[in-house]
Amino acid sequence: MPVLPQLRHHPRPLPQVIQGGMGVAVSSWQIASSVARAGQLGVVSGTALDLVLARRLQDGDPDGDARRALAAFPVPAVAERALARYFIEGGRTPGTPYSPVPRPAVRAARMPQELGILGNFVEVWLAKEGHDGLVGINLLEKVQMATPTAAYGAMLAGVDYVLMGAGIPRDIPHLLDELALHHAVQLPIEVSGAAPGSHTVDLDPHALLGPDLPPLTRPTFLAIISAHALAAYLAKDATIRPDGFVVEGPLAGGHNAPPRGQMVLDETGQPVFGPRDQADVAKVAAVGLPFWLAGSQGTPEALAAARAAGAAGVQVGTVFALCEETGLTPSLRDRLLARLRAGTLAVRTDPLASPTGFPFKVAQLPGSLSDAPAAQARPRLCDLGYLRTPYLKESGGIGYRCKAEPVHTYVRKNGDEADTVGRACLCNALTTNIGLGQTRADGYVEEPLVTLGSDLDGARRLAHLHPGTWTARQALDWILDRRPHVTLPHLHITFPEPGWAPWRLSPLPAA
C-alpha cells in the first residue's frame, strides 16, 4: 500500500470513505452523523440551508431538532430573530405556501446573512452532536453568493472539512483562513459583462454578530476536481492550494464537469465522455496531496482499487442517497428502490437541465420532472434563485438572471434565448425531493427531480443484501468490508451477510 501524504492544516485522520454531499439536504445531518460516528467522514450538503431551516421551522420543527441546534448558537439574539420570523407552532396549515426567504445577492442585507449562517450552523451542529467524529460540508462554487455565510456558519458549528466542486475553488483556502480568525472577507465572484475580480461578496463577522465570538479552527479544505491538470494548477501556489482533492469521474451523480473539447451527444442525447475526461490518477498522486476518488466508487472492490492506486479512499453518494436516513422523502426513496430491484431504474446525463450549464444526472422516475410532459407543463419561474447569476446592466448596476426563468424575462435581461432551452428549475425540484417543496397560492405543487450516480452496481448489491432499506452504517460497513468473524478450531471463517458468496476460509495465524 502506498504511503499516503498528510494534510497541511490541523492534521486530522484521513478517512477511507467520504460520504458524498448531495443537495438539497439529501445528504442529511442524520446520514453524516451516522457515518462520522463510524469513524469516516460524514458530509452534509451546504446548498440552500437557509431555505431548509426556514421551511422546517414553518412546518413546526416537530422533532425539535432545529430549535435544539439554534439554542446552541453563540449569539442568541440572532437565533431568536429567525425563530420569531419563521417558526409556526404546530406547523403551517396544509396547502399554505411557505413564506419566502431572500434570494442570494451580491450585496445581502443583515437578515439573509444571518439566516445563511444559521442554516449551515444548524445542519453541521446536528451532524456533530454527541460524538467526536469527522463532519464535513459540501459547497458549490457555482453558488458563489452564498459561500461566505455558508462556510462561516459551518465553522461556528465546528465543521472539520469543507469540500467544494462545480468550478475552480481557487479563493476558498484564503477565505477559510480569514474566517477562522473572524476577519472581514471579500470573495471575488463572477459577474457577466464585468471585469474579472471587480465584484466581491462580503461578510464581516464582527459587524454582523458582535465582538464576542468563539475561537474557531480552520477546517480542512478538499477541492473536488475532474482533471489532473487542475490538481497541479491549484497545488503550485500556496495561496490557492487546497489540503487535498476529491477526483470525480463523469459517472458521479449531480453536476458533472462537461466533456473536454466540443460537446458531442450520443443517439440518446447524452454527452459522450472519453479518455480525456478521466483524470490520470498517477499524476494526481504525484502532486503530493491526499486525494479520494469519486464516481462509480461505491463498492468494496472500488475502495481497495483506489487505495492500491495511492488514494486515501473514495467518496460515495448513491448508496447513501437511498439509505434509511436519506433526506429524500420515504415515498421517493421507496419508489427508486422498487425500480432498482425491478431492474428498471435508469439515470440519464442531461446536458441542458441545469441552469449552471454543467451536465446533470437525472434519475428516470415516473411522476417526476424527468418525464418530458411534466417538465413542459411546469410554469417557468425563478423564485428561489440559488442558481441565478449576476450580470452587469447597461446602467452599471448588477442584475440577476436564471436560464430556467421565463424566457421573455431572461431575454429582457440581455440573455440569449437559446440558453433557456431544456432548462429545469433545480432549486424548487430539489427542495421537493426532501419534502419541503412549495405549494403555491393557485394550488400548484412543485414536482421532484432526483439525481443519482450513473453506476448503480453498489446500490443493487445492497438491495440484494437488504430486502427493505439499509442504514448508512450498513452501507458503510459493506464498503469497508466489515463483516463479522467467528473463530473455530484451526480455522478463521468469515460469515458474510446473506447473499455474499463465496465464504472465505483461511488458517489462523500461528500462536
C-alpha positions in Angstrom: 0.0 0.0 0.0 1.5 3.4 -0.9 2.4 5.8 1.9 -0.3 8.5 2.0 0.6 12.2 2.2 -0.6 14.1 5.2 -2.9 17.1 5.5 -1.3 20.6 5.8 -3.8 22.3 8.1 -4.6 21.0 11.5 -3.8 17.3 10.7 -6.9 15.2 11.1 -7.3 11.4 10.4 -7.7 10.6 6.7 -11.0 8.8 6.2 -11.2 5.9 3.8 -14.8 6.7 2.9 -16.2 10.2 2.4 -20.0 10.1 2.3 -20.7 12.5 -0.5 -22.5 15.8 -0.2 -25.9 15.6 -2.0 -28.2 18.6 -2.2 -30.5 19.9 -1.3 -30.2 18.2 2.2 -30.3 14.7 0.6 -27.1 14.1 2.5 -28.9 14.8 5.7 -27.3 15.5 9.1 -28.6 12.1 10.1 -26.5 10.3 7.5 -23.5 12.4 8.2 -23.8 11.8 11.9 -24.0 8.0 11.4 -21.0 7.9 9.1 -19.0 10.2 11.4 -19.8 8.0 14.4 -18.5 5.0 12.5 -15.1 6.7 12.0 -15.4 8.0 8.5 -16.2 11.5 7.1 -19.9 12.3 7.1 -20.8 15.3 4.9 -23.9 17.5 4.8 -24.9 19.4 1.7 -24.4 23.2 2.2 -26.8 24.2 -0.6 -29.9 26.3 0.3 -29.7 25.5 4.0 -31.2 29.0 4.8 -34.3 27.9 3.0 -34.2 24.4 4.6 -34.1 25.9 8.1 -36.9 28.4 7.4 -39.2 25.8 5.9 -38.5 23.3 8.7 -39.4 25.9 11.2 -42.6 26.8 9.3 -43.5 23.1 9.4 -43.3 23.3 13.2 -39.9 21.6 13.7 -41.9 18.5 15.0 -38.9 16.7 16.5 -37.4 19.9 17.9 -34.0 19.3 16.2 -33.7 22.8 14.6 -34.6 24.6 17.8 -32.2 22.5 19.8 -29.4 23.5 17.5 -30.5 27.1 17.4 -30.3 27.2 21.2 -26.6 26.4 20.9 -25.9 29.3 18.5 -23.3 31.6 20.1 -25.3 34.8 19.5 -28.8 34.0 20.9 -30.4 37.2 19.6 -29.7 36.1 16.0 -31.4 32.7 16.6 -34.3 34.3 18.3 -34.9 36.6 15.3 -35.1 33.7 13.0 -37.5 31.8 15.3 -39.7 34.9 15.6 -39.8 35.3 11.8 -40.3 31.6 10.7 -41.3 29.3 13.5 -45.0 28.2 13.5 -46.1 26.2 16.5 -47.8 23.0 15.2 -46.7 23.8 11.6 -48.3 25.8 8.8 -51.8 24.8 7.6 -51.6 22.1 4.9 -51.7 23.7 1.4 -50.5 27.1 2.7 -47.5 28.4 0.8 -44.2 28.7 2.6 -43.1 32.3 3.4 -40.3 33.3 1.1 -36.6 33.7 2.1 -34.5 36.4 0.4 -32.7 35.2 -2.7 -28.9 35.2 -2.8 -27.4 38.6 -3.8 -24.1 40.2 -4.2 -25.0 42.8 -1.6 -27.0 40.9 1.0 -28.8 42.6 3.9 -28.4 41.6 7.5 -31.3 39.2 7.7 -30.4 37.0 4.8 -26.8 36.8 6.0 -27.9 35.8 9.5 -30.2 33.2 8.0 -27.5 31.8 5.8 -25.1 31.5 8.8 -27.9 29.9 10.9 -28.9 27.3 8.3 -25.4 26.0 7.9 -24.7 26.1 11.7 -27.8 24.1 12.4 -27.1 21.3 9.9 -23.5 20.9 10.9 -24.2 21.2 14.7 -26.8 18.4 14.4 -24.4 16.2 12.4 -21.7 16.7 15.1 -24.0 16.4 18.1 -23.0 13.7 20.7 -19.7 12.4 19.2 -16.2 13.4 18.2 -16.2 12.0 14.6 -15.4 14.0 11.5 -18.1 16.0 9.7 -17.8 18.0 6.5 -19.9 20.3 4.4 -20.2 20.3 0.6 -20.4 23.7 -1.2 -20.8 24.5 -4.8 -18.5 27.1 -6.5 -21.4 27.9 -8.8 -23.4 29.2 -5.8 -20.8 31.9 -5.0 -23.1 34.5 -3.5 -24.0 32.2 -0.6 -20.4 30.8 0.1 -19.1 33.1 2.8 -22.2 32.8 5.1 -22.4 29.1 4.4 -18.7 28.5 5.3 -18.8 30.7 8.3 -22.0 29.1 9.7 -20.5 25.7 9.3 -17.3 26.8 11.0 -19.2 28.2 14.0 -20.6 24.7 14.4 -17.1 23.1 14.3 -17.1 21.7 10.8 -14.0 19.6 10.2 -13.9 19.6 6.4 -15.1 21.8 3.6 -15.5 20.3 0.2 -16.3 22.3 -3.0 -16.8 21.4 -6.6 -18.7 22.7 -9.7 -16.0 25.1 -10.6 -12.4 26.1 -9.7 -12.3 27.0 -6.0 -9.1 28.9 -6.0 -10.2 31.5 -3.5 -11.6 29.2 -0.8 -8.3 28.4 1.1 -7.8 32.1 1.8 -11.5 32.6 2.7 -11.3 29.8 5.3 -8.0 31.2 6.7 -9.6 34.6 7.2 -13.0 33.3 8.6 -11.2 31.2 11.1 -9.9 34.5 12.6 -13.3 36.2 12.3 -11.8 38.6 9.8 -14.0 40.5 7.3 -13.8 38.8 3.9 -14.3 39.7 0.3 -14.9 36.7 -2.0 -14.3 37.5 -5.7 -17.3 36.4 -7.8 -18.1 36.3 -11.5 -20.4 39.0 -12.8 -21.2 38.5 -16.5 -20.1 41.5 -18.5 -17.8 42.9 -15.7 -14.0 42.7 -15.5 -12.7 39.6 -13.5 -12.2 40.5 -9.8 -14.2 43.7 -10.0 -17.0 42.4 -7.7 -17.0 40.6 -4.4 -19.4 39.1 -1.9 -18.5 40.5 1.5 -19.0 39.2 5.1 -17.9 40.9 8.3 -18.5 38.5 11.2 -17.9 41.1 14.0 -20.1 43.7 12.3 -22.9 41.2 11.8 -22.7 39.1 15.1 -20.8 41.4 17.5 -17.4 41.4 19.2 -17.7 38.3 21.4 -17.3 35.3 19.1 -15.9 31.9 20.0 -12.4 30.8 18.8 -12.6 28.8 15.5 -10.5 26.0 14.0 -9.8 26.3 10.3 -11.4 23.3 8.6 -9.5 21.1 6.1 -10.4 22.0 2.5 -10.8 19.5 -0.3 -11.2 20.7 -3.9 -13.5 18.5 -6.0 -11.9 18.3 -9.4 -12.2 16.2 -12.6 -8.8 16.7 -14.2 -5.2 16.1 -13.1 -4.1 19.4 -14.7 -6.4 21.2 -12.3 -4.8 19.4 -9.3 -1.4 20.6 -10.5 -2.6 24.1 -11.0 -4.2 24.5 -7.6 -1.3 22.9 -5.8 1.5 25.0 -7.3 0.6 28.2 -5.4 0.3 28.3 -1.6 -2.4 30.9 -1.6 -4.8 28.8 -3.6 -3.6 25.3 -2.6 -6.2 23.0 -1.0 -5.4 20.4 1.6 -6.4 17.6 -0.8 -8.6 16.6 -3.7 -11.7 14.6 -4.5 -11.2 13.4 -8.0 -14.6 13.0 -9.6 -15.3 11.0 -12.7 -18.2 11.5 -15.1 -20.3 8.7 -13.6 -20.8 10.7 -10.4 -24.3 12.0 -9.5 -25.4 15.6 -9.5 -23.4 18.1 -11.6 -20.5 16.8 -13.7 -17.7 18.6 -15.5 -18.6 18.8 -19.2 -16.6 16.7 -21.6 -13.3 18.1 -22.8 -13.4 19.9 -26.1 -16.6 20.3 -28.1 -19.7 18.7 -26.6 -20.8 15.6 -28.6 -24.1 13.9 -27.9 -24.9 10.2 -28.4 -28.1 8.8 -30.0 -30.0 9.3 -26.7 -28.9 12.9 -26.4 -26.4 12.3 -23.6 -22.9 13.8 -23.6 -20.1 11.5 -24.7 -17.3 11.2 -22.3 -14.0 9.7 -23.4 -10.4 9.0 -22.1 -9.6 12.7 -21.9 -12.4 13.1 -19.3 -10.8 10.6 -16.9 -8.1 12.1 -14.6 -4.7 10.5 -14.6 -4.6 9.1 -11.0 -0.8 8.7 -11.1 -0.4 12.4 -12.0 -2.8 13.4 -9.2 -0.8 11.3 -6.7 2.4 13.0 -7.9 1.1 16.3 -6.8 1.7 15.1 -3.2 -1.6 15.9 -1.5 -4.1 13.4 -0.2 -6.9 12.5 -2.6 -10.1 10.4 -2.9 -11.7 9.0 -6.0 -15.4 9.7 -6.7 -17.9 8.5 -9.3 -18.7 4.7 -9.5 -16.7 4.1 -6.3 -19.5 2.7 -4.0 -18.2 -0.9 -3.7 -15.6 -2.7 -1.6 -13.7 -3.5 -4.7 -13.6 0.2 -5.7 -12.2 1.2 -2.3 -9.5 -1.4 -2.5 -8.5 -0.4 -6.0 -8.4 3.3 -5.1 -6.2 2.7 -2.1 -3.9 0.5 -4.2 -3.6 3.4 -6.6 -2.4 5.7 -3.9 -5.7 7.3 -2.9 -6.7 7.8 0.7 -10.0 6.3 -0.2 -13.3 7.0 -2.0 -16.2 9.4 -2.0 -19.6 7.7 -2.3 -23.0 9.1 -2.8 -25.7 7.0 -4.4 -25.8 4.1 -1.8 -26.3 6.8 0.9 -28.9 8.7 -1.1 -31.0 5.5 -1.0 -30.4 4.6 2.7 -32.8 4.8 5.6 -31.6 8.1 6.8 -31.7 9.8 3.4 -33.1 13.3 3.2 -35.3 12.1 0.3 -38.9 11.6 1.2 -39.7 8.0 2.1 -42.0 7.8 -0.8 -39.4 8.9 -3.3 -36.8 6.6 -1.9 -39.1 3.6 -1.9 -40.1 4.3 -5.5 -36.5 4.4 -6.5 -35.7 1.2 -4.6 -38.6 -0.6 -6.2 -37.4 0.3 -9.7 -33.8 -0.6 -8.7 -34.9 -4.1 -7.6 -37.0 -4.5 -10.7 -34.1 -3.6 -12.9 -35.9 -0.6 -14.4 -34.1 2.3 -12.7 -32.0 4.3 -15.1 -30.0 7.5 -14.7 -29.6 9.9 -17.6 -26.9 12.6 -18.1 -28.9 15.6 -19.1 -26.7 18.2 -20.9 -29.3 21.0 -20.6 -31.3 20.6 -17.4 -29.1 22.6 -15.0 -29.1 26.4 -15.4 -25.4 26.2 -14.5 -24.5 24.8 -17.9 -23.0 21.7 -16.3 -24.3 18.3 -17.3 -26.7 17.0 -14.6 -27.6 13.4 -13.7 -31.3 12.7 -13.6 -32.9 9.5 -12.3 -35.7 8.5 -14.6 -38.7 8.3 -12.4 -42.4 8.4 -13.5 -44.2 11.2 -11.8 -41.2 13.4 -11.5 -39.8 16.2 -13.8 -37.7 13.5 -15.6 -40.9 13.0 -17.6 -40.8 15.4 -20.5 -44.6 16.2 -20.4 -44.4 17.0 -16.7 -41.3 19.2 -17.2 -43.0 21.0 -20.1 -46.2 21.6 -18.1 -44.4 23.3 -15.2 -44.8 27.0 -15.3 -41.4 28.7 -15.8 -40.4 30.8 -12.8 -37.4 31.5 -10.6 -38.3 32.5 -7.1 -35.5 30.8 -5.1 -32.6 32.0 -7.1 -29.7 29.8 -5.8 -28.5 29.2 -9.4 -29.2 32.6 -10.8 -26.1 34.5 -11.9 -25.3 38.2 -11.6 -24.7 40.3 -14.7 -23.7 43.9 -15.4 -26.6 46.0 -16.5 -26.3 48.9 -19.0 -26.8 51.3 -16.1 -23.8 49.9 -14.4 -25.8 48.2 -11.7 -26.0 44.4 -11.1 -28.9 42.4 -12.2 -29.7 38.7 -11.8 -30.9 36.1 -14.3 -31.5 32.4 -14.5 -31.7 30.2 -17.6 -34.7 28.4 -16.1 -36.8 31.6 -15.5 -39.5 32.8 -18.0 -37.9 33.1 -21.5 -39.1 36.7 -22.1 -37.7 37.7 -18.7 -34.3 36.2 -19.4 -34.1 37.8 -22.9 -35.1 41.2 -21.4 -32.0 40.9 -19.2 -29.8 40.5 -22.3 -29.7 36.8 -22.1 -29.6 34.5 -25.2 -32.9 32.8 -25.7 -31.1 29.6 -26.9 -29.7 29.3 -23.4 -33.2 28.7 -21.9 -34.0 25.6 -24.0 -34.4 22.5 -21.9 -33.6 24.1 -18.5 -35.2 22.9 -15.3 -35.8 24.7 -12.1 -33.5 22.6 -9.9 -33.9 24.8 -6.9 -37.6 24.1 -6.5 -37.4 20.5 -7.6 -34.6 19.6 -5.2 -36.4 21.1 -2.2 -39.5 19.0 -3.2 -37.2 15.9 -3.1 -36.9 16.4 0.7 -40.5 17.2 1.4 -40.1 21.0 1.5 -41.5 21.8 -1.9 -43.6 24.9 -2.4 -47.4 24.7 -2.7 -48.5 27.9 -4.5 -51.5 30.1 -3.8 -53.1 28.8 -7.0 -52.8 25.2 -5.8 -49.8 24.3 -8.0 -47.5 21.9 -6.2 -43.8 21.7 -7.2 -42.7 18.3 -8.6 -39.4 16.4 -7.7 -36.4 15.8 -9.8 -33.9 13.2 -8.4 -30.2 12.9 -9.1 -28.2 9.7 -8.6 -24.9 8.4 -10.0 -24.9 6.5 -13.3 -23.4 3.4 -11.8 -26.0 1.6 -9.7 -24.0 -1.6 -9.0 -23.3 -0.9 -5.4 -26.9 0.1 -4.7 -28.2 -3.1 -6.5 -25.9 -5.3 -4.4 -27.0 -3.6 -1.2 -30.7 -4.0 -2.3 -30.0 -7.7 -2.7 -28.4 -7.9 0.8 -31.2 -5.9 2.5 -34.8 -6.7 1.4 -36.2 -3.5 2.8 -33.9 -0.5 3.2 -30.4 -0.3 4.5 -28.9 2.1 7.0 -26.0 4.4 6.4 -23.9 2.3 8.8 -24.8 -0.9 6.9 -23.7 0.7 3.6 -20.5 2.0 5.1 -19.6 -1.4 6.7 -20.2 -3.1 3.4 -18.0 -0.8 1.5 -15.3 -1.2 4.2 -15.8 -4.9 4.1 -16.5 -5.0 7.8 -18.1 -8.4 8.3 -18.4 -10.5 11.4 -15.7 -13.0 12.1 -16.1 -16.2 14.2 -13.1 -18.3 15.2 -13.3 -22.1 15.1 -10.5 -24.5 15.9 -7.8 -24.3 13.3 -9.9 -22.1 11.0 -10.8 -18.5 10.6 -14.2 -18.4 9.0 -15.8 -15.2 7.6 -19.6 -15.4 8.0 -20.8 -12.9 5.4 -24.1 -11.1 5.2 -26.9 -13.0 3.4 -26.2 -13.1 -0.3 -22.4 -13.0 -0.1 -20.5 -15.7 -1.9 -18.2 -17.4 -1.7 -17.3 -17.7 2.0 -13.6 -17.2 2.7 -11.6 -19.6 4.9 -8.1 -19.0 5.9 -5.8 -20.7 8.5 -5.4 -18.9 11.8 -2.1 -17.1 12.4 0.4 -19.1 14.3 0.3 -18.5 18.1 
